[in-house]
Amino acid sequence: MSDVEPPELPRGIALAWGVAANPQRGPKREMSVEKIVEAAIELADADGLGAVSMAAVAAKLGFTPMSLYRYVSAKDDLLLLMQEEATGLPPEEYREQQGWRSQLRTLFDAQARHYLAHPWLLSIPITGSPITPKSSAWMDAGLDALAETPLTEFERLAVVLATTGAARWYGIVLAGYAEQSRTSGMSPEQITTYEAELFDRVITAEEYPALRAAIEAGVFLSDDDPFHFAIERIFDGVETYIAGLDRGARRAPVDAWVVAEPAGLGEDKRVREARKSVREAEKALRDARKAERQAVKDARDRLARQH
């Protein structure tokens, strides 16, 4: 047994697990952590995460900000509790699906719907693993879906992270289009057509040949869902890998984490200057191409007027 004391739970995590000490003073019946979180979520659902402050939540509940701090001592803790509550629990119907693919697909779709219901969740920065009950339940469900596969525990977690990451990206796009529809009054179909027209207007075959070919093929007007296509191809890869293990294939090597460093760290002055020169040259090239397009357009306009 180790003699090292386990780390003390941060207050936000302790509140999420229900093991934090209760406040000693303040309104007893009228105020609770649950009511504070509920009021904060209502504000965020209505006006976004920027509308949430301790003062705004207190005003909504009819109390002073100081009374809130007796229950939730920091805004970061409040955001974590809001995230925990809005995340909810994974749907039980995932267990009714046959096979790990169908179970993970059910969890993928459910996560995307949560982001669409509470788009402000996507504005909360990721600062580490969310060590809270409901977030842990989602991770547990994903691992459970893969429990009967020959994948190692590490490999199962990697697949779960790929699935949740894809669901978050899907949620970002869905929530973005929903917000654009709300603010512009356009339907999703109208937004799709509008964006396709913008792409068609600015993307040329000379500068962006592959993208221009995709536009000509009508990809931006397609009814097909690229996110479901992508997650299914991820599952195809996992399925192929599992089949290989069943045939006795060797496990894939695992790379180390990419070490994140502050921008410029480890680069000497010459490297930084070279990078700057490249950026300036790229900007100059873009400006030159823009000027060339404008000159061609002007020439065509003059010819048209002459005729």
Rosetta blueprint (number, residue, H / E / L):
1 M L
2 S L
3 D L
4 V L
5 E L
6 P L
7 P L
8 E L
9 L L
10 P L
11 R H
12 G H
13 I H
14 A H
15 L H
16 A H
17 W H
18 G L
19 V L
20 A L
21 A L
22 N L
23 P L
24 Q L
25 R L
26 G L
27 P L
28 K L
29 R L
30 E L
31 M L
32 S L
33 V H
34 E H
35 K H
36 I H
37 V H
38 E H
39 A H
40 A H
41 I H
42 E H
43 L H
44 A H
45 D H
46 A H
47 D H
48 G L
49 L H
50 G H
51 A H
52 V L
53 S L
54 M H
55 A H
56 A H
57 V H
58 A H
59 A H
60 K H
61 L H
62 G L
63 F L
64 T L
65 P H
66 M H
67 S H
68 L H
69 Y H
70 R L
71 Y L
72 V L
73 S L
74 A L
75 K H
76 D H
77 D H
78 L H
79 L H
80 L H
81 L H
82 M H
83 Q H
84 E H
85 E H
86 A H
87 T H
88 G L
89 L L
90 P L
91 P L
92 E H
93 E H
94 Y H
95 R H
96 E H
97 Q L
98 Q L
99 G L
100 W H
101 R H
102 S H
103 Q H
104 L H
105 R H
106 T H
107 L H
108 F H
109 D H
110 A H
111 Q H
112 A H
113 R H
114 H H
115 Y H
116 L H
117 A H
118 H L
119 P H
120 W H
121 L H
122 L H
123 S H
124 I L
125 P L
126 I L
127 T L
128 G L
129 S L
130 P L
131 I L
132 T L
133 P H
134 K H
135 S H
136 S H
137 A H
138 W H
139 M H
140 D H
141 A H
142 G H
143 L H
144 D H
145 A H
146 L L
147 A L
148 E L
149 T L
150 P L
151 L L
152 T L
153 E H
154 F H
155 E H
156 R H
157 L H
158 A H
159 V H
160 V H
161 L H
162 A H
163 T H
164 T H
165 G H
166 A H
167 A H
168 R H
169 W H
170 Y H
171 G H
172 I H
173 V H
174 L H
175 A H
176 G H
177 Y H
178 A H
179 E H
180 Q H
181 S H
182 R H
183 T H
184 S H
185 G L
186 M L
187 S L
188 P H
189 E H
190 Q H
191 I H
192 T H
193 T H
194 Y H
195 E H
196 A H
197 E H
198 L H
199 F H
200 D H
201 R H
202 V H
203 I L
204 T L
205 A L
206 E L
207 E L
208 Y L
209 P H
210 A H
211 L H
212 R H
213 A H
214 A H
215 I H
216 E H
217 A L
218 G L
219 V H
220 F H
221 L H
222 S L
223 D L
224 D L
225 D L
226 P H
227 F H
228 H H
229 F H
230 A H
231 I H
232 E H
233 R H
234 I H
235 F H
236 D H
237 G H
238 V H
239 E H
240 T H
241 Y H
242 I H
243 A H
244 G H
245 L H
246 D H
247 R L
248 G L
249 A L
250 R L
251 R L
252 A L
253 P L
254 V L
255 D L
256 A L
257 W L
258 V L
259 V L
260 A L
261 E L
262 P L
263 A L
264 G L
265 L L
266 G L
267 E L
268 D L
269 K H
270 R H
271 V H
272 R H
273 E H
274 A H
275 R H
276 K H
277 S H
278 V H
279 R H
280 E H
281 A H
282 E H
283 K H
284 A H
285 L H
286 R H
287 D H
288 A H
289 R H
290 K H
291 A H
292 E H
293 R H
294 Q H
295 A H
296 V H
297 K H
298 D H
299 A H
300 R H
301 D H
302 R H
303 L H
304 A H
305 R H
306 Q H
307 H L
